[in-house]
Structure formats: C-alpha cells, structure tokens
Amino acid sequence: MEIVKKDNIQYCNAYRKIPESENSVDLIYTCHMLEHLDPKESEKFLKECKRVLKKDGILRIVVPSFEILIKNYQQNKNVDIFIEESCLVGEKPKTFIKKLQYLIQGHGWHHQMFTENSLKKKLEIAGFRNITNFTEGNSNIPYKNNINYADFASKSICCECTNDS
C-alpha cells in the first residue's frame, strides 16, 4: 500500500465508470483482473480505458494464458491441477457467511479465458492499436514506473497497446 499512496495509484470498480476525465491518463495497468469480468463487463472496461487514456496512452494488460494452461495439462495430464489453475470453478461456500457473501458478490472465479489472438481481437474491437505481447520482464513503457513486469509472467499473456485517438 506504500507504493499506492506514494505514487497516487487509484482503484475503481472495473465495470463501471473510471473516475478520470477524458484523455487524462498516461498509463493503465491491470494484472489478472480482466478474466474476472464477463464479456460485456470487459467490453465496457476497455471502452472506459480508451476514454480516459491520452492519445498514445498505454494500456498494459496481464491475463492468464489459456494456451499455457492447456500446454501444462498436456504435460501432466492431471485434471485436478487443470481445474485448480484455470480458476473456472472453486470451493462451494459452506458457512452461512460464505453463502451470504456468494449471494451478494457472486463467485470470484474466472468468467473468461484468453489466448494471445483472442485478447488481441478484443483490444482491436475496443479501438486499441500497436498491440504487442511481451515475454517476462519486458515492456515498451518509455518512462519509469513501479510495475513488476515479471508478475505472473510464466503463466500469462503480457500485452501492451496504445490509444490512437
């Protein structure tokens, strides 16, 4: 939380309005969040990113790679590990509090999975350009920031794109 306060990092409800003015943000970074939105929510989130990003502003997205998940399954042939790593299902709520939480918040599991191509298509439809995937530790962001470019890299798609409008 120290970095959050020091660098004025802000959080918001991803499928509602981002509380920033149009064309006012240089960089948006989201890591292992987009897959928790359903397709309509993610479409709205990407439109909001486009709205608030400045011209040539950068959106960096890190999402779990469905291709890596499948590759790992093909190597180990363990369906239990596949299900756990996919986060498509989870433990059923057992206590009253957990059931109530589930009723109010829903589950926290993944609503979508992505390949490099499916993420690129979603970003293109939202109007982003210069869509580039990166390997662990790499980026095209031209200024100093506190992003850990290696976060989840071994099981993720790391992608950056720009707002051309």
C-alpha positions as CSV (number, residue, x, y, z in Angstrom):
1,M,0.0,0.0,0.0
2,E,3.0,2.3,0.4
3,I,3.6,2.4,-3.3
4,V,-0.1,3.0,-3.9
5,K,-0.1,6.1,-1.6
6,K,3.3,7.4,-2.8
7,D,2.6,7.1,-6.5
8,N,-1.1,8.1,-6.3
9,I,-2.3,4.8,-7.7
10,Q,-6.1,4.7,-7.8
11,Y,-8.5,1.8,-7.8
12,C,-12.1,1.7,-9.1
13,N,-14.9,-0.7,-10.0
14,A,-13.7,-2.0,-13.3
15,Y,-17.0,-2.5,-15.0
16,R,-18.3,1.0,-14.1
17,K,-17.0,4.4,-14.9
18,I,-13.3,5.0,-14.4
19,P,-13.2,8.2,-12.2
20,E,-11.0,10.2,-14.5
21,S,-11.5,12.8,-17.2
22,E,-11.4,12.0,-20.9
23,N,-7.9,12.0,-22.3
24,S,-6.2,12.5,-18.9
25,V,-4.3,9.2,-18.1
26,D,-0.9,8.2,-19.5
27,L,-0.9,4.5,-18.4
28,I,-3.4,1.9,-17.2
29,Y,-2.1,-1.3,-15.8
30,T,-4.3,-4.3,-15.0
31,C,-3.0,-7.7,-13.9
32,H,-5.1,-10.8,-13.6
33,M,-8.3,-8.8,-13.5
34,L,-9.9,-8.8,-16.9
35,E,-10.8,-12.6,-16.7
36,H,-12.9,-11.9,-13.7
37,L,-15.3,-9.7,-15.8
38,D,-17.8,-11.2,-18.1
39,P,-17.6,-10.3,-21.8
40,K,-19.9,-7.4,-21.6
41,E,-18.2,-6.0,-18.5
42,S,-14.8,-6.4,-20.1
43,E,-16.0,-4.6,-23.2
44,K,-17.3,-1.7,-21.0
45,F,-14.0,-1.6,-19.1
46,L,-11.9,-1.4,-22.3
47,K,-14.1,1.4,-23.6
48,E,-13.5,3.3,-20.3
49,C,-9.8,2.7,-20.7
50,K,-9.9,4.2,-24.2
51,R,-12.0,7.1,-23.0
52,V,-9.6,8.2,-20.2
53,L,-6.3,7.4,-21.9
54,K,-4.5,10.3,-23.6
55,K,-3.6,10.0,-27.2
56,D,-0.7,7.4,-27.4
57,G,-1.5,6.5,-23.7
58,I,-0.7,2.9,-22.9
59,L,-2.8,0.1,-21.6
60,R,-0.8,-2.8,-20.1
61,I,-2.9,-6.0,-19.5
62,V,-1.7,-9.2,-18.0
63,V,-4.1,-12.1,-18.1
64,P,-3.8,-15.9,-17.6
65,S,-2.9,-17.7,-20.8
66,F,-5.3,-20.4,-21.8
67,E,-2.6,-21.8,-24.1
68,I,-0.1,-22.2,-21.3
69,L,-2.9,-23.8,-19.1
70,I,-3.6,-26.4,-21.9
71,K,0.1,-27.0,-22.5
72,N,0.6,-27.7,-18.8
73,Y,-2.3,-30.1,-18.8
74,Q,-1.0,-31.9,-21.9
75,Q,2.3,-32.4,-20.0
76,N,0.9,-33.5,-16.6
77,K,-2.5,-35.0,-17.6
78,N,-3.8,-34.0,-14.2
79,V,-7.4,-32.7,-14.5
80,D,-7.5,-31.6,-10.8
81,I,-4.5,-29.3,-11.3
82,F,-6.0,-28.1,-14.6
83,I,-9.3,-27.1,-12.9
84,E,-7.5,-25.5,-9.9
85,E,-5.1,-23.5,-12.2
86,S,-7.9,-22.4,-14.5
87,C,-9.9,-20.8,-11.6
88,L,-13.1,-21.6,-13.6
89,V,-14.6,-23.2,-10.5
90,G,-13.8,-23.2,-6.8
91,E,-14.9,-24.5,-3.5
92,K,-18.6,-24.3,-2.8
93,P,-19.5,-21.9,0.1
94,K,-20.1,-24.0,3.2
95,T,-20.7,-21.5,6.0
96,F,-23.6,-19.1,6.3
97,I,-21.2,-16.1,6.0
98,K,-19.6,-17.5,2.8
99,K,-23.0,-18.3,1.3
100,L,-24.2,-14.8,2.0
101,Q,-21.0,-13.4,0.5
102,Y,-21.6,-15.5,-2.5
103,L,-25.1,-14.3,-2.9
104,I,-24.1,-10.6,-2.7
105,Q,-20.7,-10.7,-4.5
106,G,-21.0,-13.8,-6.7
107,H,-18.0,-16.0,-7.1
108,G,-14.5,-14.7,-7.7
109,W,-13.7,-17.2,-10.4
110,H,-12.8,-16.6,-14.0
111,H,-15.6,-15.7,-16.4
112,Q,-13.3,-15.7,-19.5
113,M,-10.1,-17.2,-20.7
114,F,-7.7,-15.7,-23.2
115,T,-5.3,-16.7,-25.9
116,E,-2.9,-14.1,-27.5
117,N,-5.2,-14.0,-30.5
118,S,-8.5,-13.6,-28.5
119,L,-7.1,-10.8,-26.4
120,K,-5.7,-9.0,-29.4
121,K,-9.1,-9.2,-31.1
122,K,-10.9,-7.9,-28.0
123,L,-8.4,-5.0,-27.9
124,E,-8.8,-4.2,-31.6
125,I,-12.6,-4.2,-31.3
126,A,-12.2,-1.7,-28.5
127,G,-10.1,0.5,-30.8
128,F,-6.6,0.0,-29.4
129,R,-3.6,-0.2,-31.8
130,N,0.0,-1.2,-31.6
131,I,-0.9,-4.3,-29.7
132,T,2.3,-6.1,-28.6
133,N,2.9,-9.2,-26.4
134,F,5.9,-9.3,-24.2
135,T,7.9,-12.0,-22.5
136,E,8.7,-12.0,-18.9
137,G,10.3,-8.7,-17.7
138,N,9.8,-6.7,-20.9
139,S,7.8,-3.6,-21.8
140,N,7.6,-0.7,-24.2
141,I,6.5,1.7,-21.5
142,P,9.0,4.6,-22.0
143,Y,9.0,6.1,-18.5
144,K,9.9,4.9,-15.0
145,N,7.2,3.2,-13.1
146,N,6.7,0.7,-10.3
147,I,5.2,-2.1,-12.4
148,N,6.7,-5.5,-11.8
149,Y,7.0,-6.7,-15.4
150,A,7.6,-10.3,-14.2
151,D,4.3,-10.6,-12.3
152,F,2.6,-13.9,-13.2
153,A,4.7,-14.0,-16.4
154,S,5.3,-17.7,-16.5
155,K,1.5,-18.4,-16.9
156,S,0.3,-15.2,-18.5
157,I,-0.1,-13.1,-21.6
158,C,1.6,-9.8,-21.1
159,C,0.3,-7.2,-23.6
160,E,0.5,-3.5,-24.2
161,C,-1.4,-1.4,-26.6
162,T,-2.0,2.3,-27.3
163,N,-4.9,4.7,-27.7
164,D,-4.6,6.3,-31.1
165,S,-7.4,8.8,-30.6
